[in-house]
Amino acid sequence: MPRIQNYIGGESCDPVSSSWLDDVDPAVGLPYARVPDSDERDVAEAVAAAERAFPGWAATPAAERSRHLLAIAALLERDLDPLAVAECVDTGKPLALSRSLDIPRAIANFRFFATAILHTATEAHETDGVALNVTLRTPRGVAACISPWNLPLYLLTWKIAPALATGNTVVAKPSELTPMTAYRLSALCREAGLPPGVLNIVHGLGSRAGVPLVEHPRVAAISFTGGTATGADIARRAAPAFKKLSLELGGKNPTLIFADADLDEAVATSARAAFSNQGQICLCGSRILVEESAYPAFLERFVASARALRVGDPLEPGTDQGAIVSRSHLEKVLSYVDLARSEGGTIACGGEPADPPNERCRGGFFLRPTVVTGLPPSCRTNREEVFGPFVTVAPFRDEDDAVAQANAVDYGLAATVFTGRLDRAHRVAARIQAGTVWVNCWMLRDLRVPFGGMKASGVGREGGVDALRFFTEPKNVCIRISGEHRP
């Protein structure tokens, strides 16, 4: 069975403990690779390597750092197909999705920040002819980049690329559930000539590798994407050392559909928003709220579209829904089906494991797309993140009721509004408590805009200028330029 290795100081290496974890193919339900069960010793080696590399990398001209990132992007593009297959096997998502979304976005992340760093400007303020104040932005040092299992390479590179572009060195910890593309990235970084220690990747469990990385005194900044409970734990551990934090956490995102919306568009896009990547995207619309007059027609068509989705082998063309990432996560999603029933909900479709699509996948973790109705906004099913192919649908009376239901959760990551009225779109978007609001669309992303959430969905913003600012420390330099001094 192949073994994934850590990447420390420019070299691939086994964990110090010689302990390993299973990397399970969720479509098959069996291990297909071994993952390092790293601990604080591996983390210490990685941070030390990053520290040694930092002075040279920080002093490297931006144009040269840009060339390194562009070289990595070119190699990712060269290997797009094998990387897409690796992501598909590791996560259970359809190959068509990893080929069209995950790997192209990873390529775009490197190219975007490789270019962005060439166009950053230094601010200068002339002070009454007496002084010139120049604001410099310097790299923070060693950055910890901790990424989740749902969009492994996509989100890992979303953190790594701006950190490296701005002159930081990185210790990354991918999810132990989906480590394969991060491992392949390490080989491409070496091939691209990235200096040793600039990027280090430590695989393992959060409790054994993630905690010592977060607590390491030489880690200056932490960028984390994952669950809200884990984010809160990271914040508690990082706060005493005043580490810079970016936490992109959970969501319970509402999709609001007004009666004046294009119903065909609303049904098709809401289904995609609910069930893409088996509903395992932080931005998925897991609560659909429909104006009362449109509710019956929408529900009938939406349930039909959910039933029409093909749950199948992720490697086969035509598969709409692949496998859930792990057996334990499948059990978690099914527990919410039981909870929904206990809270008085009706399972309009799904709510049970899907039949294996073929002999190869007979042990896989497959679940039918699930639609639940008849639940009040205050129930746990409507308030807690499920993170699977599981969506609730409920009616609302008017605009005020729609906004009240949309905001009646602890999360505030994203929302979608379908309406034919521009004035309503502006009003509702302004009132919804979410970091991103899409109008008549979903998952239409621009790498230049800030991305992040409100409330329990996290702190800080990623993307564009916000990412470059997060990974740099502002320093004002005041230079006296005249003989006259006025306090």
PyMOL commands that set and color helices and strands:
alter all, ss='L'
color gray80, all
select helices_A, chain A and resi 40-59+62-78+80-91+95-116+152-165+180-191+206-215+228-241+263-279+292-308+327-342+380-383+399-406+422-431+464-470
alter helices_A, ss='H'
color red, helices_A
select strands_A, chain A and resi 6-8+11-13+20-25+30-36+123-127+131-139+142-146+169-173+199-201+219-225+244-248+253-257+285-291+346-349+370-373+390-396+411-412+414-418+436-439+454-455+458-459+472-480
alter strands_A, ss='S'
color yellow, strands_A
deselect
rebuild
show_as cartoon
